[in-house]
Amino acid sequence: MPTQKILSGIHQFQDRFREDPDRLVCLATEGQRPQVLFITCSDSRVAPELITSAELGDLYVVRAMGNLVPPFGTGEVGIGAALEHAIFHLRVRHLVVCGHTQCGCLQALDTPPDWSREPHISRWIEHARPARTKAEASGLPAQEQPLATVRENVLLHAAAWLPHSMAKGSAWGRSACTAGCITSRRVRSRRMRCGPAPGGP
């Protein structure tokens, strides 16, 4: 996306703001109160607000390669800080982990990168290894295992921080709905798997 197109988009946004400023002024002056923590991949084809038809201020979005959420205490402070802010300060009530097919992060498990050249990627993708292992152990045909890996990865990382949030007494840990959303650019479909979080109603 050329720089000029980005600048043109900013100008269009400014024009729309002048036409109807109330919503943005309210967000700026009263602060954000999102109800949903939406964790998804960094992939440029995955757009949370577009997928969910959400408005500004509806979602607290955290993006990371492979929609991975390292377990609490592993030292991955970037994701951890964002989740702590959403859970303990914004008091979000729901969690959605959104995975997608043709995910480069999950595909990298088949052809691991060079540790000497890409040490951060090499370390990061290992957080998805348990999902791949579980999919391989399922007995599914080989052609079905990539989608199974996406599903298992969503469920694995949806649950990654629940024990920590519940131990700290957050309302989120007790009452959130843990959901997984899988999108496919080939068939343009979405599949949702929802259920109460452990310890919830």
C-alpha positions as CSV (number, residue, x, y, z in Angstrom):
1,M,0.0,0.0,0.0
2,P,1.8,3.2,-1.2
3,T,2.3,6.0,1.2
4,Q,0.2,8.3,-0.9
5,K,-2.8,6.0,-0.6
6,I,-2.4,6.0,3.2
7,L,-2.2,9.8,3.3
8,S,-5.3,10.0,1.1
9,G,-7.1,7.7,3.4
10,I,-6.3,9.9,6.4
11,H,-7.7,12.9,4.6
12,Q,-10.9,11.0,3.8
13,F,-11.2,10.1,7.5
14,Q,-10.7,13.7,8.5
15,D,-13.5,14.7,6.1
16,R,-15.9,12.1,7.5
17,F,-15.0,13.2,11.1
18,R,-16.0,16.8,10.3
19,E,-19.3,15.6,9.0
20,D,-20.2,13.5,12.1
21,P,-17.7,14.2,15.0
22,D,-19.9,13.1,17.9
23,R,-18.9,9.5,18.2
24,L,-15.1,10.2,18.0
25,V,-15.4,13.1,20.4
26,C,-17.2,10.9,22.9
27,L,-14.5,8.2,22.7
28,A,-11.8,10.8,23.1
29,T,-13.4,12.6,26.1
30,E,-15.0,9.7,27.9
31,G,-12.5,7.0,27.2
32,Q,-12.9,3.4,25.9
33,R,-15.2,0.8,27.4
34,P,-14.9,-2.2,25.2
35,Q,-16.8,-5.3,26.3
36,V,-14.8,-7.8,24.2
37,L,-11.1,-8.7,24.2
38,F,-10.5,-9.8,20.6
39,I,-7.2,-11.7,20.0
40,T,-6.3,-12.5,16.4
41,C,-3.4,-12.9,14.0
42,S,-1.2,-10.2,12.5
43,D,-2.2,-11.4,9.0
44,S,-3.3,-8.4,6.9
45,R,-6.3,-10.3,5.6
46,V,-7.8,-10.6,9.1
47,A,-9.7,-7.4,10.0
48,P,-11.6,-7.7,13.3
49,E,-13.9,-4.8,12.9
50,L,-14.8,-5.9,9.3
51,I,-15.4,-9.6,10.4
52,T,-17.6,-8.6,13.3
53,S,-19.2,-5.4,11.9
54,A,-18.0,-3.7,15.1
55,E,-17.9,0.0,15.7
56,L,-15.0,2.1,17.1
57,G,-14.6,1.3,20.8
58,D,-16.4,-2.0,20.7
59,L,-13.3,-4.3,20.6
60,Y,-10.0,-4.2,22.4
61,V,-7.9,-5.9,19.8
62,V,-4.6,-7.7,20.4
63,R,-2.8,-8.9,17.3
64,A,0.1,-11.4,17.2
65,M,1.4,-13.9,14.7
66,G,-0.8,-17.0,14.8
67,N,-3.1,-15.5,17.4
68,L,-0.8,-17.0,20.0
69,V,-1.1,-16.2,23.7
70,P,1.9,-17.5,25.6
71,P,1.1,-19.0,29.0
72,F,1.3,-16.7,31.9
73,G,4.8,-16.5,33.4
74,T,6.7,-17.3,30.2
75,G,8.2,-13.8,30.0
76,E,6.4,-12.7,26.8
77,V,5.6,-9.3,28.2
78,G,4.1,-7.6,25.2
79,I,1.0,-9.8,24.9
80,G,0.9,-10.2,28.7
81,A,0.7,-6.5,29.2
82,A,-2.1,-6.0,26.7
83,L,-4.1,-8.8,28.3
84,E,-3.6,-7.5,31.8
85,H,-4.8,-4.0,30.8
86,A,-7.9,-5.5,29.1
87,I,-8.8,-7.8,32.0
88,F,-7.9,-5.8,35.1
89,H,-8.3,-2.1,33.9
90,L,-10.8,-2.1,31.1
91,R,-12.7,-5.0,32.8
92,V,-13.7,-6.6,29.5
93,R,-16.4,-9.3,29.9
94,H,-15.8,-11.5,26.9
95,L,-12.9,-13.1,25.1
96,V,-12.7,-14.0,21.4
97,V,-9.7,-15.7,19.9
98,C,-9.9,-15.5,16.1
99,G,-7.8,-17.9,14.0
100,H,-7.7,-18.3,10.2
101,T,-6.8,-20.8,7.6
102,Q,-3.6,-20.4,5.5
103,C,-1.9,-19.0,8.6
104,G,1.8,-18.5,7.9
105,C,2.7,-19.0,11.6
106,L,1.1,-22.5,11.7
107,Q,2.5,-23.4,8.3
108,A,6.0,-22.6,9.6
109,L,5.7,-25.5,12.0
110,D,6.2,-27.8,8.9
111,T,9.3,-25.9,7.7
112,P,10.9,-24.3,10.8
113,P,12.9,-21.1,10.1
114,D,16.6,-20.7,10.6
115,W,17.3,-20.0,14.3
116,S,20.4,-18.1,13.5
117,R,18.6,-15.7,11.1
118,E,15.1,-15.6,12.6
119,P,15.4,-16.4,16.3
120,H,12.3,-14.6,17.4
121,I,10.0,-16.3,14.8
122,S,11.6,-19.7,15.6
123,R,10.9,-19.3,19.3
124,W,7.4,-17.8,18.8
125,I,5.9,-20.5,16.7
126,E,6.7,-23.1,19.3
127,H,3.8,-21.8,21.3
128,A,1.6,-23.4,18.6
129,R,3.4,-26.7,18.7
130,P,1.0,-28.4,21.2
131,A,-2.0,-27.6,18.9
132,R,-0.2,-29.2,15.9
133,T,0.6,-32.3,18.1
134,K,-3.0,-32.7,19.2
135,A,-4.3,-32.4,15.6
136,E,-1.8,-35.0,14.4
137,A,-2.8,-37.4,17.3
138,S,-6.5,-37.0,16.4
139,G,-6.4,-39.6,13.6
140,L,-7.9,-37.3,11.0
141,P,-6.9,-37.7,7.4
142,A,-3.9,-35.6,6.4
143,Q,-5.9,-33.2,4.3
144,E,-8.1,-32.3,7.4
145,Q,-5.2,-31.8,9.8
146,P,-4.4,-28.1,8.8
147,L,-7.9,-27.0,9.7
148,A,-7.8,-29.1,12.9
149,T,-4.6,-27.4,13.9
150,V,-6.3,-24.0,13.5
151,R,-9.1,-25.1,15.7
152,E,-6.9,-26.6,18.3
153,N,-4.7,-23.5,18.3
154,V,-7.7,-21.3,18.9
155,L,-8.9,-23.4,21.9
156,L,-5.4,-23.7,23.3
157,H,-4.8,-19.9,23.4
158,A,-8.3,-19.0,24.4
159,A,-7.6,-20.9,27.6
160,A,-4.0,-19.7,28.1
161,W,-4.7,-16.9,30.6
162,L,-7.9,-18.1,32.2
163,P,-6.2,-19.5,35.3
164,H,-4.3,-16.3,35.9
165,S,-7.4,-14.1,35.5
166,M,-9.4,-16.3,37.8
167,A,-6.7,-16.4,40.5
168,K,-6.5,-12.6,40.5
169,G,-10.3,-12.4,41.0
170,S,-11.3,-10.7,37.8
171,A,-14.9,-10.7,36.7
172,W,-13.7,-11.6,33.3
173,G,-12.2,-14.9,34.5
174,R,-15.5,-15.9,36.1
175,S,-18.1,-14.9,33.5
176,A,-16.6,-14.5,30.1
177,C,-17.6,-16.5,27.0
178,T,-14.6,-18.1,25.4
179,A,-15.0,-18.2,21.7
180,G,-13.1,-19.2,18.6
181,C,-13.6,-17.8,15.2
182,I,-12.1,-19.5,12.1
183,T,-12.2,-17.7,8.8
184,S,-11.3,-19.1,5.4
185,R,-10.4,-16.9,2.5
186,R,-11.0,-19.8,0.1
187,V,-14.6,-20.5,1.0
188,R,-15.2,-17.2,2.7
189,S,-16.9,-18.8,5.7
190,R,-16.7,-18.4,9.4
191,R,-17.1,-21.0,12.1
192,M,-17.8,-20.1,15.7
193,R,-17.2,-22.3,18.7
194,C,-18.5,-20.8,21.9
195,G,-18.9,-22.0,25.5
196,P,-18.7,-20.6,29.0
197,A,-15.3,-20.1,30.4
198,P,-14.2,-22.5,33.1
199,G,-15.7,-21.3,36.4
200,G,-18.3,-19.2,34.6
201,P,-22.1,-19.6,34.7
